[in-house]
Amino acid sequence: MFSRAMAVDIVAKKGYKAMMRGKRVIVTGVLNKAGALGAKFVPRSLAAKIAKYVAGEK
């Protein structure tokens, strides 16, 4: 699951910059942003199944 994860230093820098701008939540990466947006439009039960699949759980 984490083989294509964004480098921790990049995530930390983006998080720090967002915090300094007063942001409480930041989503990094195109796929993460798409997933966060998509989760707003699907039922939670379906979103949970998708998350479970992505995490490689059965």
Summary of the structure (lengths in Angstrom):
residues: 58
radius of gyration: 13.5
end to end distance: 13.7
largest distance: 39.6
contacts: 95
relative contact order: 0.11
helix: 59%
strand: 0%
